[in-house]
C-alpha cells in the first residue's frame, strides 16, 4: 500500500536496520529480541488484531465510526458546555505539532514559549478567582476538588476528619471526592449550604454557581466554615467569575474549576484543563506544577517551573499528590482564549450568557412554570409536570437538556446559544412566546474590580498579531517537530498527523460526556475496539478507559486491588511493596489508596533484590496487599526474575501491579497478564501515540485480570462506564483523544506493533553501543543488551573534571536537542530512549552530538580549556551570547 502506515511511523528503513544490527552484534531483529528479552516472559504467536489499515482507510473507518455519533445542541451543563475555539488558536495550537509534540518544560532554556503560555493561564486564573497563586492546570474539576480536600486537610488546624460538601455540587465532582476520601479516612458529609456543620469539620467545598444554577451566598458560607475552624474550597465556573464577585475577595482558601468552556471542545469528557488557585501561604503544598518568574545568568527575566515540592521522585510516599502531569496543551488553549478575547471580550460573552438566561427564566415564569432559581448566571432548574416529555420535545429539536428527576429539568446557556436555540428550548417547555431581552438580571451582585489587566490580555486583538504571538512563542521551544526528544521512560514517539486529524472532527469533539446513550454509538464502538485490542496486547481480561493520566491509572489499579481484598474479607491487607528504583508516583499512589509503603531493595544491576523481596513478603504476609513493579525495569532492562517476583507476592496473598509505562518494549513480544501481573496502567500518551502536549494530556487506562474486573472504575451518571468508584470526572475520562490510539493500533496492526518494539529495542541498543566507548552504560541484561532505553553514567566526569549532568544536558541544547531524562532513576546519569519512530540519521546526529560533547569535556580534562570558560559549562549559548 502506498499509504501504509508502519513504514512511515518506524524511522529506520530495512538497510538502516541491517547496519544497526551489525553495530549491536545481532544477525537479525529476531536474534536481538531472543537475546534481549527473557524467554520466560515471551508470548507465543502473534497478536490477534485486525489487519493493518492504510492511512486513508483508517480515516475512512474513523469517519464511519464518528458518523454513528449525533451532535445535538448540548445544554446539559454539569460543568461542560459548548464553546467556540477561535480558529487561529485551533490551527496554531491544537493542530500545530510545535505545541502538541512538546514535552514537559523541565528544560526552561528551550521551553520559554510554553512557559509563557502557562503563565498566561495562571495569571488569568488568579485574576478571575481573586487568589494569590495558581498552578499550571489539573486533570479535571473533580480531581482538582479532591486534591483541594486533601490539601486542606494537610494545612487545616482543625483536629477532625469531616469534609463538608454543599449539596448543590456537580455529582461527578462529589463522586471523585468520595472516592478519594474513603481510603484516607476522611468523612464526607453532604448537606445544604445553610445546614449546621458537623463536628470536626476541617474543610468544605461549595459550587459557585451551583449545579442547579443557583448562586449561593458564598461570603456567608465561607464565614460560617471559618468560624467553625474549617477552610473552604470553592468550585467555580471561570466564565461566571467574569461577572460574579471573586471567591478570593469573599475569603476562599482554595478555588478550583474547569476551563473547558474557554475554547476547549467537550470531547465527550476530555481532556480539559482544570485550575487550582489558593492563598500565598499554601504555595508549598499546592499540587501539580507552577510556573514562576526568575532571572537568567545575565539578569534577564526568564520563566521556569518553580516550587516543585510535591515532586514524587524526591518526596515519594511523602508527596503531597501523585499527579506528575498536567493538561498543558488544553491550558495553553484556555489561556490563549483569554488572550484572544481580553477582559472586554470575556465580559461581552458572559453578559450575553447571563442576559439570555434571565430572559428565558422570565419567559418560563410568564408561561406559568416554576423556575426554582432565585438567582442564576447560565443555568436554570425548572419544575414541570413530566420532565421526560420536556426532554423528548427538546430532543425532537436536536437539543439535549438535563433530566434532574421525573418533575425537574435543568439547562445551561453558553456562548453558542442563539436566539433560535433559546426559542426552541422554550417551545420544548410549552412556551410559545420568545424570550424578552430586557428581563432583569438574575446575577445578584457583580464584581467591581478589574480583571486581566496584564498587557498580554490587551495586546493581540487582530488575528495577524495573535498569529505572530503564537509563532514567536513556539519558536522559543524544542518539540518533536524540530528534533528527537530522547527522554527515558517518557517515550516521545511520533504523533502522526493522520492520528491527530480526527480529534477536531465535530462528531468526536462536540459531544457532551453525559449525552444520551443512543447519540454516542460511535464512541461506544471506538471504546469496544480499544478495550478489545488492549486486552489482546496486554493479556488482561478487562480494561477501563476512565483514568485520565498515568497517575490516575496507578490509583485506579490500587483501588481495584483494595476492593478485591475487601470483597474477600481481607480489607486489612494494606502493605504495598515498592522497589527502591520505582517511579516516584508509585509510593505516592499507594499512600493515596490507603496503603503502607515498604521499600524493597535493588541489587547492583538495578533488579529487584529477590532475597529482600522474599524477606519483606514473609514479614508482611498477613497484611500484604500488593507489589508495584515497572517492567521492563526503570533501569532499562528486562529483569529475569519477574515471574519469581510475581509468584512470591501471590504466595503471600498479594496482587501484582505492573506499571505499564514501558509497554513500548513489549508490544507483540510479551504480555503482562500472561507472566504473572494482575493489573497494569497503560500510558496511551507514551506507547500508543497520544501527544504529551507540553506536559499533558495523558491517558492511563488500566487492564486487569478477570478477578479484578468487578472493581474497575465506574461513574454515578453512567452505569455502563464500569462497576467501581469514579476516579475521573467523566465516565470515559479523556475520550476526545482516544481516536489517536485507535488509529495507531488500527494502522500498525499486529506486525507493525511487533516491529515497533523490535526497532525500539534495536535503537536503544544502537545508541548504547555507539556511546559506550565515551560514556559508561550503567545497566545491561545478562546477554549484554538493554531494553528500549539505556542509562549512561556522567558521575565519573563529575569526579574527574567537575562536569555535571546539567552541563551535558544544557550543552545538548546548542546541538539542537532536548536532554535525556536527568538523574532518574540514578542521580548523575542520563536515561535515553530513542523510540522506534526516530530515523537512523537522527540517532546518529544525537550520538555524534554526545560524542562531540565528550571530546569537549576531554579538552577540559587535559587543561586545554578552563572549565568556567568552556562551552560545556556556559551552555546553552543564545544568539545574543554568540554575537556579543
N, C-alpha and C positions, 0 to 999 in steps of 0.2 A: 504493500500500500504506500502510495506517495506521501500520505499524511499519517503514517504510522507514528505513534507517539513515543514508544520506548526508545528508539534510536535517537530521537531529538532530546529526550529527557536525560539519557545517560551520556555523560560528556565524552569519555574516551571511546574512539571507534575501534574496530577489530584490530587494525595494525598497531594502534596505541596500546591496546590491551596486551598484545603479544610482546611488545617491547617492555612494558611494565612488568609482566610476568618474568621476563628474563632478568630484570633487575632484582626482583624479590626472590628469585630462585625456585620458581614453580613452573611446571611444564604446561599447566592449563588452569583455568578457573576452578575446575573440579578438584584438581590436586591441591590447590591452595586452600579451598574450603575443607577438604579432608584433613589438612594439616592444622588449620587454624581453629576449627570448630570440633569440640569433643564428640566422638561417635555416640557417647551415652545420651546425648540430647537430640541427636539428629532425627528428623522425621523421615518416614518412608514415603516415596511417591511425590507427586507434585500437588500443588494446591488445586482444589476443586472449585474453580471460579469460571465464570463465563468467558468465552473467547474475547480477546482484547478488541476494543473498538478503535477505529481511527479517530482522529480529532474531529473531523466533520461529522462522523456517525455518532460520536459521543454527544456532541452539541445537539444533533437532531433528536437523539434519545432523551436528553435532558429537557429539550423543548416539549417533547410529548409528555414527560412527567410534569413539567411546570404547567402545561395546559390542563392538567387534571385539577389544579388548584383554581379557585374562583376568587377574584379580587373584588370584594364588596367595599363600599364606603364604611370604614370602621369607626364606630362611635362607642365602642365597648368601654374605653377608658382603662381603669385599673393601672394607671401609670404608663400606658402605651398609647400613642396617638399617631395619626398620620402627620407627616411633616414634608416640607419641600427642601430637598438638598440643593442648594444653589449649584447650577451647572458647572461653574468654574471650580467649585470645591469637589464636586463628584468626579470631574475629569482629571483634575490636577492633584488630587489627594487619594481618594478612594480607588481610582483606576490607574494610579501612577506608581510604577514599581519603585521609584526612588523613595516613596513613603511606605508602601506596603511590604517591601522586602527588607526594610531596615531592621536592625537588632536593637535590643535594649540599650539606652545611651550610657553604658558603663565607661566608654572612652569619650570623654567630653570634647576632646580636640576635634573629633570627626562626627560630633553629634549636636553641634550648636544649633542647627536648624530645627531638629525635632525638640530639642530642649526649649528653644524659644516658643515653639508652638504649644508645648505643655505648660510653659509659664503663662502664656495667654489664657489657657484653660483654668489654671489655678487662680489667676487674677480675676477672671470672670466669676468663678465660684465664690471667691472671697467677697467680691463686691455684692453679689446677689444675696448671699447668706448673711452678710454683716459679720463674718467671723475673721479672726486674725490670721488664720493659716488654713491651707487646703492642700490635699495631696494630688498626685498626678493621675488619679482615677482609680476606681474599684471595679469589681467584676459585674455587679448588678445591684439594684437598690436593696433587695432582700439581704444579700451578703453584706452590704455596707451597714445596714441597720444591725445585723447580727454582730459585726465587728465593733460597732459602736457600743453595743451591750457589753461585750467582754472588755472593751477599753474602759468604760465607765466603772465596771466592777474593780478594775485594777486601780483606778485613781480615786474612787469614792472613799470617803472617810466613814461611811455607814458600815455597820457590822453585819447587816442582814444579807439574805440571799434572794430577796424578792425583786423581780423586774416587772414593772407595771406597764402594760400595753393598753393605751386608749383604744377602744374597740372600733373606732372609725378608721381603721388602718387597712391597707391593701391586704387581702387574705394571703397572697403568696408571700408577702413580707413577714406576716405573722408566722406562717409555716416554717420559713427558714430560721427565724428567731427561735421557735420552739425546738427545731431540730438541733440547733447549735447549743441551746441551753441545757438540754437533758443530760448529756454526758458530763457537763461541768457542774452539775448540782445546782443550777440556777432555777428558781421557781418563777415561772412566767404566770402572771396574774392578769387576766383580761377584764376590763370593765369600762364603764363610761368615764369620760374625761372629768366629769363632775363627781364621781364616786370618791369615797374616802380611800386613801392609800392604805395598802396592807402594812402591817408592822414589818420592819426590817427591809423597807424599800431602799435599795441603793441607787436605783435609776429608773427611768421611764422613757417611753417613746410615744410620740403623737404624730399623726399625719396632718400635713398643713398644705393645702386644704385636705379634708378627709376624703376617704374613698367614695363617700356619698356626695361629695361636692361641698359639704358644709365647711365654712371657715371657722375654726374653733377660736375661743378666747385664749389665744396662745400665751399671752403675758400672764393671765390669771393662772393657767395651768402650771406654767414654769414656776411662778412664785409659790404655789402650793407644794410642789415637789421639793423645791429648795428649802422651804420652811420645815419640811419633814426630814431634811437631811440627805435628800437624794439629788441626783444630777439628771439632766434632761437631754434626750436626743430628739430632734425634730426631723421627720422625713418630709422634705419639701419639694414641690414642683418648681423647677427653676423659672419657667415662664410666668407662673403666678407670682414669683418673687420680684418680677419686674414691677408689679403694682403693689403687692402687699408689703406691710412693714416687715423688715428682715428679722428672722429669728434671733440673730445676734443682738439686735437692738432691744429685743424683749427678754434677753438673758439666757438664751440657749447655751448649752455646753458643747453640744455636737450637732451638726446639721448634715444630713445625708440625702441622697436622692439620685434620680436618673436624669441624664442629659439627652436621652433618646430623642425627645421632641425638638432638639436643636440640630436638625438636619440629618439625623441618623435613621435610616429606614427601620421599620419594625422587625422585619426579617423573621417572623414567626417566633420571636422571643429574644433575638440577639444575633451578634454581640452589640452591646451598648456600653457606654462609659457612665458608670455611676460616679458620684463625687462624695467626698468626705472632708468636712471642714470642722475646725474646732478652735479652742482657745489657745493662745500662745503658750500657756503653762503646760499644755498637754502635748507639745510638739515631739517630745522624745518617746511618746507611747503611741503615736499615730501609726496605724497600719499602712502598708503599701509604700509607694515611693514618693519622694518630694523633690522638686526642682528648686534649687537655690541660686542666688546671685553671688558671685565671688569675683576675685581678681586673678588674672594670669600672672606669669612670671615677670611681665613687663608693666604690671599695674593696670592693664586694660580690663574693663568689665567683661566677665565671662559667666557662663552657666555650667552647673554640674548637678548631679544627684547629691542630695545632702541628707543628713540626719537618718542614715540607714540603720538605726538602732535595732530594728527588728530583723536585720539580715540574718537568715537562718543559718548560714554557714558559720557565723560567729556565735550566735546565741543558742542555736539548736533547740533543745527542749525548753529553753527559757525564752524563746522567741515570742514576741507579742502577737504574732499572726503566722499562719502557714502560707499566706499568699506571697508568691515570689514573682508575680507578673502584674500586669495592669491591663487596661484597654486603650493602649496608646493611640492606635490608628483612629479609634472612634472618638477619643478625647480630642485629638487633633481636629477632626471634622467638627465636633461640637464647639471647640474654641474658635475655629475659623468661622463658624456660623455667627458667633458673637462679633468677630472682627468684621465680617461682611455686612451685617445689619447695623452694628453700633447701637448705642442706647436708644436713639430715636427710632430706628427700625424695629427694635425689640418692643418698645412701647407701642408702636403702631400695631404690631401683631397682637400683643397682649390686650390692648384696648378693644381691638376688633373681636377677639375671642370673648372678652367679658361682656361687650355690648350685645353680641349675638346671643349669649347665654341669658342675659337679662331679658331680652326681647322674647325669647322662646318661653321663659318662665312666665312672663306676663301673658302671653297668648294662651298658655296651658291653663293658667288660673282663670282667665277670662272665659275659657271654654268649660269651666266647671270642674277641672281636675285638681287633685290635691298634690301640689308641689311641696315636698317635705322640707325643702331648703328654706331657711330664713336668710341665708347668705350663700353666695356662690361666686366662683371665678369662671370655671369652664364646665362644671358637671352638675347635672340636676337629677334628683331622685323623685319619682312620681308614683303615687298610689293610684291604681287603676282597678277596674272590675276584673279583667282577665289579662294578666301580663303576657300570657302565651299568644293571645290574639294580637296584641300590640307588636310583639316581637315578629310575628309572622307577617303582619301588614308591612313592617319595615323591610323584611327580607324580600317581599314582593318588589319593593323599590330598590333592591340591592343595597340595603343599609343594614348593618349589624348594630343592635343596641344590646345593653346588658340586662339579662334576666336576673333580678335580685332574689325574688321569690314569686309565688303564684299571683300576688297582687301588686308587685312592685317592679318598676322598670327604671333603669338609670341610663344616661347617655352623656357623652363628653364631646364638647366642641373643640376644634383645633384650627390651625391656620389654614387648612384646606376646606373648611366648612363654608360653602357658598350659600347665598340666599335660597337657591333652589333646593339644596340639601336640607336646609332648615325647614323649608315649607313641606318637604316630603316627610320629614320626621314628624312634624305636627299633624299631617294627614294620617300617619300611622296611629297617632293617638286619637284620631277622630276630630281633629281641629281643622276647620276649613280656612279660617281667617289667617292671613300671613302674619308673621311677627312684626311688632311695631318697633321701629328703630329708635324711638325716643323713650323707651322704657327706662325706669330708674335703675341705676346700677345696683347690683347685689353685693358689691365689694364694700364692706362696712367702713374700712379705713384704708387710705392709700399711703404708701411710704412717701416721705417728703425729702429724702436725701438723694444725692446724685449717685448714679451707677455708671460703671465702665468709663471712668474719667481718664484712664491712661490713653496717651495719644494713639496707640495701636488700634483702639476701637473707633477712631475718628478719621484715620488717615486714608483708608482704602475703599472709597466709595465707588470708584469706577472699576469695571472689570479689568481694564488694562493694568491698573495699579495692583489690583488683587492678584492677578495672574503673575505679575512680576514679583510680588512679595512671596508668593508660594515658591516660585522658581529660585529666588535668592536663598530662601531657607534650605531647600533641598540641595542646592549646590554646596552647602557647607558640610554635608554629610557623606558618609560612605555607606552604601547599601549594596545589595546583590546586583543591582543594575550596573555597578561600577567595578566590583571586584569580588573575589572569593572572600567569604567570611568564615574562617577556619575554626569555629568555636567547638570545642569538645563538649559532648553531651547536649548540644543545642541544635544540631542537625539543620544547618542553614542551607537547605537544598532549593533547587529551582521551584518557584511557584509559577507554573506555566500560565500563559495568557488564556489558553483555552479553558483551563480550570477556573480562572478568575472571572471570565466573561459572564457566566450565568448569575452571579450573586447580585447583580444590579437589575436583572430582569424583574419587572413588576410582580410577576406571578410567584416569585420567591421573596422579593424584598418587601412588598407592601401588604403583608398578611399579619394580622394581629395574633399573638400567641394563644388567645382564647377564642379564636374564630370557631364557628360551629364545625363539628366533625365532618359533615358532608361537603364542606367547602375546601377541605385540605387533603383530598385523596392523593394528590401528587406528593405532598410532603410525607404522607404515610407510606407510600411506595418507596420513596427515597430512603426513609428510615429502615424499612424492612430489608431493602437491599444492603444497606450499610451494616446493619446488625448481623445479617446472614454472612456477609463477606468477612467481617471482623471476627466472627466466631470461627470460621474456617481458617483464617490466617493465624489465630492465636490458640486454637484448640479448646476454647472455652465453650460453654453451653448456652450462655445468655449474655447480652450486652445492654447496658444503659447508656444512652447518649446524653443524659442530662448534665453531668458535671461540665462546667464551662471553663475549666482550667485544669492543668495537671494537679495543682494543689487540691482542688475540689474533688478530683478523681481519687487521690490518695485518701482524702477524708471519707468519701463515699464508700470506698473499699473497706476501710477500717470499720465504718458503721455497719456494713454488711456482716463483717466478722463478729462484731459485737452483738448484733441481732441474732446471729446464728447461735452463739454460745448461750445467750439468754433464753432462746427457744428450747434449749436442751436442759434448762435448769442449771446452767453453769455461768450465770451472769457475773460470778465473782472472778472469772478469768479476765485479768486486766493488765498483764505484763506483756510488753511488746519488746522483743529483742531486735536491736538495730546495730548492724556492723559500724565500726568506727569510721569507715570510708563513705558512709551513705550520704546522699544529698541531704542538705540541711532541712528541707521541708519534711522529710520523713519523721524525725523526732517531734517537730512542731505539730504535724498532723496527728501523731499518736497522742500527744497531750490533749489536743482538742477533742479527740474521740474518747477521752476519759481514761487513757491508759498510762501505765507507768513505764518509762523507758529504761531498759537495761542494755548497756552497750556491750557488744561482742567484739573482741579484738580481731585484728587482721594480721596476717603474717608478713614477712619481708617482701613477698611478691604481691601484696595488696589483696590477697584472697582472704575469705572468711577463715579464721582460725577454728578448724573443726573441733579440736580438743576443747577450746574455750567455749564454743557453742554447746558442746555436749555437757560441759560442766554447768553452764548457765541454765540450759534447758532442764537439767535434772534438778538444780537448785530451786527453780521456779515452776516445777512440773504441775503442781496443783492449781496454779494461777496463770499458767502460760496461755495467752490469747493468740499471739501471732509473732512472726518474724517479718521484717521488711527487708528485702534484698533487691538490689539492682542487678539486672543481667542483660547483656554482658556487664561486668562489674564497672563501677565508677572509675576504676583504673584502666579500663580499656582492654580487658582480657576476658576470655571465656573460662570461668572457673570450672575445673574438672570435677569438683566435689559437689556441684549444685544438687544433684539427686540425693546425695547423702545428707546435705543440709535440709532438704525438704523432708526426708524420712525421719531425721532426728526430731524435727519440730512436730511432725504428725504423731510420732510415737509418744510424745508428751502432751497430746491433746490440743496442740496449737494449729493455726492455719498459716499458710504461706502467702504473704503479699509480695508479689514480684513487680517492682517498679518497671513500667514499660517504656521509660524514656529512651532506652537504647534498642527498641524493637527494630530499628532500621538495620541492625546487624543480623536479624533472624528471619526475614521475610522468605518463606518458601524453604527455609533451611531447618528451623526448629520452632516448636510451638510450646509456649509456657504451660498451657493446660495439659500437655502430654508428659512433661517431665517433672511434675510434682507441684506446680503452683496452683493455688486456689482462686486467686483474684489478681488482676493487674489493671492499672490505668494505662491508657494508650494516648500518647501525645499526638493528636491529629495535626497539631501545628509543627510537629517535627517529622515523624515518619511519613505522614500522609499529606504533606504539602500545603496545609493551611498556613498562610504567611504569618510571621511574627509581628509585622506591622509596627516596628519600633518598640516592642515590648508588650504586645497583645494586639489582636485577640489570641487566646489559647483555647483549646478544646481538649478535655481529658476524660472521655468516656471510660467506663470500666467493663471488663469482661470477667465473668465468674463461672465457676463450676455449678452444676445443677443444684447442689445443696445450698448454695448461697443465693440462687436466683430469687427466692421469696423475699429477700432483703434488699433488692435493688431500689434505687431512689424512686419515689412516687411524687404525687402532686395533688393538693386538695381540690384544684379546679379541673383536673383532667385525669380520671381514673385509669385511662389507657396508658398513661406515662410509666406506670410501674407500681409495685405493691408497698414500697417502704416510705420513709420520711423524705421530704423535699430537701435537697442540698443547694438548689439554684432557684431563682425566682420564676423562670419559665419552665414548662413541662419537659421540653427537649433542649433546654439550655440554649446555646448559640446556634440555633438551627439554620440561620441565614447563611452560614459559611460551610455547612455540610455538603452542598453541591461540589465544593472544591475537592474534598476527599473522595466523594463518589466518583468524580471524573478521573481522579488519579488512579484509583483501583480499576475502574472500567477500562481505561485506556492502556494501562500497563498489563493487565491480565496476569495469569499465574506465571508465565515465563518471564514477563517483564519485571514483576516484583522480585522473583528469584535472581534475575540478572542484576537488579539494582543492589541487592545485598552483596552479591559476589563482587561487584565493582566497587562498592563502598569499602569492603574489606581489602580489596586489592589496592585501592587508592591510599588507604591509611598505611598499609604496609610499604607501599612505594615511597611515601613521604618518610616513614620511619627509616627505611633503608638508605635513602639519599641523605638524610640528616645525621644518621648515626656517627659518621666519621667526625662530625663537627659538634654535635650535642648528644650526650648520652641519652638513650631511650630507656626510660625507667623500668617499665614492666613489659614482659612478653610471656606468651603461653609456653607450655612445655616444648613445643616444636620450634620455638623461636619467632612466632608470629603474634601480632596484635590483633585485636578485633577491628572495629570500624573507626577507632581513634587511637592516638598514641600520646604518651606524655614524655616531653623532653625536659631534661634537668638543667636549670640555669644556676643552681646553687654553687657548683664549682667555680663558675665565673665570678660570683659574688665573693667567694672566699679568696680567689686568687687576684682578682682585678677590681673588686668593689662594683662590678656591674650587676645591676638588679634586673629582676624580671620586668619591672616597669620600664627600664631603659630599653630593653629589647622590644617591648610592646609599642612604645612610643616611636622608636626608630622605624618600625614596620610601617607606620603611617606615611613616612617620607617615601616609602617604596609603593604606596598606594594600597596598603592592606589594612583591614581590621585585624586586631590582635587575636590570637587564640585565647582560650579560657586561661586566665591567670590565677596561679596559686590555689587551684582546686583540682583534684582533691588533696594535692600536696603543695604546701607553701613553697614558693620559689621555683615553680615549674610552669610549663605551658602545655596545655592539653589541646591537641589538634585533631579536628575531624573534618575531612575534606568532602564527604558525601559522594554519592555516585554521579551527581549532575555536573561536577567540575571537570573540564577537559584536561587532558594531559598537559597541554600548553599552559593552562592556568596553574596546575600543580607544579610544573617546572618553574614557572615565574615566581611562585611562592618559595619554593625550595632555593632558587637562585638568590632571592632576597635574603633569606635566612642565612645562607652561606656567606653572602657578601657582608652581612652584619657581623657574622663570626670573624671574618677577616678584619673588619674594622676594630673589633674587640682585641684581636691579636696585635694590632698596632698600639693599642693602649697597654697591653701586657708587656710588649717589648720596650716600652718607654718612648716610642716614636711620637706618640700623642699623649699629651697630658689629659687625664680623664675629664677634668672640669671643662676643658676646651674642645673636647671631642664631639663629633656629630652624634655619637651614641648617647652621651649624657644630656645634650641640649635639644634633642628631638622632642616633638616634631618641629620642622622648620617651615614657617609660613613664607609666603612670597615676600611679605614685608621684611622678614628677617633676612632673606637672601639678598635683597637689593639695597638694604640699609647700609 
